[in-house]
Amino acid sequence: MSASTGVAGEDASSAVALVNTRHLQSGQPADLLADPARAAGWLAERGLLPRGTALPDPDTARLVALREAVRGLFAARAGQRVPAVDDVTLLNAALAAAPVVPALTWDEAGPRRREHTLAGAGPCTVAIARLARDALRVLTDPAGPEPAPCGAHGCVRWFLRTHAARQWCSDRCGDRVRAARHYARHRGTA
């Protein structure tokens, strides 16, 4: 689970964390990408952008658009339906904007895979491409955990389902649902 939010899968997937930048906080909509400064801070926290890098409005808009496309793709996968063509197109465009070339490096620790972004892409374009690549991995890895919406009433977060019985994004949501069930059972008998 993510140390900051407790949402299962955010530590393993930047794409899940991206989708969850739009959530409810105390019942009110919250957006961690609401303006360029907050968006740049979020990208820096995830190690996707150097700290102090300015994020122009168009790049912020592209990041928010990617978030909404990935959310739509996750929903399509969870609902076993075909996603909106625009969501697929947007993800593919983000992947193509900063192509990554895999390379082998070998040192005392042994062989490792490295990735190099082709020259000419700005830091935000690279960050968006990395997020898109992670979303692609989450959506297509047959052996990996599946993205799932939280089953708690009023929660709009997504998580990676590592166990078929898991229904909630965090212990907090699970506790809230169990407490509501307990209250309903005992209120019904009183």
C-alpha positions as CSV (number, residue, x, y, z in Angstrom):
1,M,0.0,0.0,0.0
2,S,1.0,3.6,-0.5
3,A,2.5,5.2,2.5
4,S,0.8,8.5,1.8
5,T,-2.8,7.3,1.1
6,G,-2.9,3.6,2.1
7,V,-4.3,2.7,-1.3
8,A,-3.3,-0.8,-2.5
9,G,-1.2,-0.6,-5.6
10,E,-0.2,3.0,-5.6
11,D,3.3,2.1,-4.5
12,A,3.6,-0.4,-7.4
13,S,1.9,1.6,-10.1
14,S,2.2,5.3,-10.9
15,A,-0.8,4.9,-13.2
16,V,-3.0,3.9,-10.2
17,A,-1.6,6.8,-8.2
18,L,-2.4,9.1,-11.2
19,V,-6.0,8.0,-11.4
20,N,-6.4,8.6,-7.7
21,T,-5.2,12.2,-7.9
22,R,-8.9,12.9,-8.4
23,H,-10.8,11.6,-5.4
24,L,-13.2,12.6,-2.6
25,Q,-11.8,14.0,0.6
26,S,-14.3,14.4,3.5
27,G,-17.1,14.0,0.9
28,Q,-15.8,16.9,-1.3
29,P,-14.0,16.6,-4.6
30,A,-10.2,16.9,-4.4
31,D,-7.8,17.2,-7.3
32,L,-4.1,16.9,-6.8
33,L,-3.5,18.1,-10.3
34,A,-5.7,21.2,-10.0
35,D,-3.0,23.6,-11.1
36,P,0.5,23.5,-12.6
37,A,2.3,23.9,-9.3
38,R,0.4,21.0,-7.6
39,A,0.7,18.8,-10.7
40,A,4.5,19.5,-10.8
41,G,4.7,18.7,-7.1
42,W,2.9,15.4,-7.6
43,L,5.1,14.4,-10.5
44,A,8.2,15.2,-8.4
45,E,6.9,13.2,-5.5
46,R,6.5,10.2,-7.8
47,G,10.1,10.7,-9.1
48,L,8.8,11.5,-12.6
49,L,9.9,15.1,-12.8
50,P,12.9,16.9,-11.2
51,R,11.9,19.0,-8.2
52,G,11.5,22.7,-9.1
53,T,10.6,22.0,-12.7
54,A,7.9,24.4,-13.9
55,L,4.9,22.8,-15.5
56,P,3.3,24.9,-18.2
57,D,-0.6,24.9,-18.5
58,P,-0.6,22.8,-21.7
59,D,1.4,20.1,-20.0
60,T,-0.8,20.2,-17.0
61,A,-3.8,19.8,-19.3
62,R,-2.2,16.8,-21.0
63,L,-1.5,15.2,-17.6
64,V,-5.1,15.6,-16.5
65,A,-6.3,14.3,-19.9
66,L,-4.1,11.2,-19.5
67,R,-5.5,10.7,-16.0
68,E,-9.1,10.7,-17.3
69,A,-8.2,8.4,-20.2
70,V,-6.5,5.9,-17.9
71,R,-9.5,6.1,-15.5
72,G,-11.7,5.3,-18.5
73,L,-9.5,2.4,-19.6
74,F,-9.4,1.0,-16.1
75,A,-13.2,1.2,-16.0
76,A,-13.5,-0.6,-19.3
77,R,-11.1,-3.4,-18.2
78,A,-13.0,-3.8,-14.9
79,G,-16.3,-3.8,-16.7
80,Q,-15.0,-6.1,-19.4
81,R,-16.1,-3.8,-22.1
82,V,-14.5,-2.0,-25.0
83,P,-13.1,1.4,-24.0
84,A,-13.8,4.7,-25.6
85,V,-11.7,5.2,-28.8
86,D,-10.5,8.6,-27.5
87,D,-9.1,7.0,-24.3
88,V,-7.1,4.5,-26.4
89,T,-5.9,7.2,-28.8
90,L,-4.8,9.5,-26.0
91,L,-2.8,6.7,-24.2
92,N,-1.2,5.7,-27.5
93,A,-0.3,9.4,-28.3
94,A,1.3,9.7,-24.8
95,L,3.3,6.5,-25.4
96,A,4.5,7.8,-28.8
97,A,5.4,11.3,-27.6
98,A,8.6,10.1,-25.8
99,P,9.6,6.8,-27.2
100,V,11.7,4.7,-24.9
101,V,14.5,2.4,-26.0
102,P,15.4,-0.6,-23.8
103,A,19.1,-1.3,-23.4
104,L,21.2,-3.8,-21.6
105,T,23.7,-2.7,-19.0
106,W,26.1,-5.0,-17.2
107,D,28.3,-4.4,-14.3
108,E,29.5,-6.2,-11.1
109,A,25.9,-6.7,-10.1
110,G,25.1,-8.5,-13.3
111,P,22.8,-7.7,-16.3
112,R,20.1,-5.1,-15.9
113,R,17.5,-3.6,-18.2
114,R,17.7,0.1,-18.6
115,E,15.5,2.4,-20.5
116,H,16.6,5.5,-22.4
117,T,14.2,8.1,-23.7
118,L,15.0,9.3,-27.2
119,A,16.4,12.8,-27.4
120,G,14.2,15.9,-27.9
121,A,11.4,15.1,-25.4
122,G,10.9,17.6,-22.6
123,P,10.7,16.4,-19.0
124,C,7.0,16.6,-18.8
125,T,6.5,14.7,-22.0
126,V,8.8,12.0,-20.6
127,A,6.9,11.9,-17.3
128,I,3.6,11.6,-19.2
129,A,5.0,8.8,-21.4
130,R,6.2,6.9,-18.3
131,L,2.8,7.2,-16.7
132,A,1.2,5.9,-20.0
133,R,3.7,3.0,-20.1
134,D,2.8,2.0,-16.6
135,A,-0.9,2.2,-17.4
136,L,-0.2,0.0,-20.5
137,R,1.6,-2.5,-18.2
138,V,-1.3,-2.6,-15.7
139,L,-3.9,-3.0,-18.4
140,T,-2.1,-5.7,-20.3
141,D,-0.1,-7.8,-17.9
142,P,-1.9,-11.2,-17.7
143,A,-0.1,-12.2,-14.6
144,G,-0.3,-8.9,-12.8
145,P,-3.0,-7.6,-10.5
146,E,-6.0,-6.0,-12.1
147,P,-7.2,-2.5,-11.6
148,A,-10.4,-2.4,-9.6
149,P,-12.7,0.4,-8.3
150,C,-13.1,0.6,-4.6
151,G,-16.4,-1.0,-3.4
152,A,-16.9,1.4,-0.5
153,H,-19.8,3.8,-0.9
154,G,-18.6,7.3,-1.7
155,C,-15.1,6.2,-2.7
156,V,-13.9,6.9,-6.2
157,R,-10.4,5.5,-5.9
158,W,-8.9,2.6,-7.8
159,F,-6.5,0.0,-6.5
160,L,-4.7,-3.1,-7.8
161,R,-6.6,-6.2,-6.8
162,T,-4.0,-8.7,-5.6
163,H,-6.6,-11.0,-4.1
164,A,-10.0,-11.9,-5.6
165,A,-11.7,-11.2,-2.3
166,R,-10.3,-7.7,-1.9
167,Q,-13.1,-5.1,-2.5
168,W,-11.7,-1.9,-1.0
169,C,-8.8,0.4,-1.9
170,S,-7.6,0.7,1.7
171,D,-8.0,-0.6,5.2
172,R,-9.8,2.7,6.0
173,C,-12.5,2.0,3.4
174,G,-12.9,-1.6,4.5
175,D,-13.2,-0.6,8.1
176,R,-15.8,2.0,7.2
177,V,-17.9,-0.6,5.3
178,R,-17.7,-3.1,8.1
179,A,-18.6,-0.5,10.7
180,A,-21.7,0.5,8.6
181,R,-22.8,-3.1,8.3
182,H,-22.3,-3.6,12.1
183,Y,-24.3,-0.5,12.8
184,A,-27.1,-1.5,10.5
185,R,-27.3,-5.0,12.0
186,H,-27.4,-3.7,15.5
187,R,-29.8,-0.8,14.8
188,G,-32.2,-3.3,13.1
189,T,-32.3,-5.5,16.3
190,A,-32.8,-2.6,18.8
